[in-house]
Amino acid sequence: MNESNINVTSPLIPPLEEYIPYLEDIWKRKWLTNNGHYHQELEGELCKYLKIPHISLFSNGTLALITALQALRITGEVITTPYSFVATTHSLWWNNIKPVFVDIDPVSLNLDPDKIEAAITPQTTAIMPVHVYGTPCNVKRIESIAETYGLKVIYDAAHAFAVEQDGVSVLNYGDLSILSFHATKTYSTIEGGAIICHTPEMKQRIDYLKNFGFEDEVTVVAPGINAKMNELQSAFGLLSLKYIDGAIEKRKAIDALYRSGLSSIPGIRTLTEMPGVKANYSYFPIFIEKEKYGMTRDQTYEMLKSRHIYARRYFYPLISDFPTYRALPSAARSNLPVSAQAADQVICLPLHAELSETDVQRILDALKSR
Ligand SMILES: Cc1ncc(COP(=O)(O)O)c(C=O)c1O
């Protein structure tokens, strides 16, 4: 029998018939972009849904990151994690900022606060941590280090849509946070992203920056970029908000199936669930310990692929191993042992709202049959 493909993710797409009236309305209004009706409505709805004070929508998460650095006028060196998607560090490079890699904590896989201070130099102006897989960083420790040394904090919260710690959105920490609404994310606007900030003044500055710096028809207040979200994306996002809670519930159920099914397999470890965290179940990373499991992570990846199960090696290679960054002193593997081990051991299993129990069972059976 030919087994069907199981992909690592599948986009959350609202019913077409519900999207069509939005399209008809956009056609009628003839306002396709530039802070249109649906753009404004989505910003308002997201503030309510995410429990955040201000949000500025972007055409993607990478431009949101690049613009966030511009908004805070960050220069010099920025401390960041190598265990993320390349866009985190690329945003620094595009701003002519030197990334300084600091190792991660073995439990959360986020930037290790104990190692940040040693990496601070007179050139350091900010910290850019990532809530990787949606697990909150140690925001209190990072805040206290940033305060002591007068540094800004920009969270790459691309994975952390709707994640809360003790009832507070993680997006409220740091000077700015950015989200990605890429099609592969739990919540999507096809392509898209956002910056979350604390004051109307900062929101205003970000809004200017994402629209070439225009304040009005004839006034350009800053060297801005074009990073605006259009009306089709905004309407898609607005409609998807109706379905996001259901999608997260389904992901949660799959997470539970994985956790109970995997607990009996020696050599496979799951990510620790953090107390007080309302998760979004974006990813299901597992650690493969080759001595106990009998296969390396890469062999496991190939074995699953041969059974048409497409898991992904997020995050491998480490960002610090890419040619652009590997000559940096902080990119040395000896400086990043925990990140290096995670990059060698972790694989993300398929996880999305349409994955069936039968699919999950097929994945568990494959992992058990090594
Ligand atoms: C951690 C992280 N940062 C930034 C991005 C970039 O977001 P986008 O793809 O929306 O540009 C992504 C995802 O794609 C990501 O996973």
The ligand as a Gaussian input file, in Angstrom:
#p B3LYP/6-31G(d) Opt

LIG

0 1
 C       12.495000      32.556000      14.841000
 C       12.089000      33.195000      13.555000
 N       12.405000      34.478000      13.334000
 C       12.042000      35.115000      12.206000
 C       11.338000      34.465000      11.213000
 C       11.035000      35.200000       9.954000
 O        9.698000      35.385000       9.730000
 P        9.120000      35.517000       8.250000
 O        9.229000      34.187000       7.589000
 O        7.701000      35.937000       8.472000
 O        9.905000      36.568000       7.545000
 C       10.969000      33.115000      11.406000
 C       10.194000      32.338000      10.478000
 O       10.059000      32.247000       9.387000
 C       11.372000      32.464000      12.583000
 O       11.087000      31.161000      12.791000

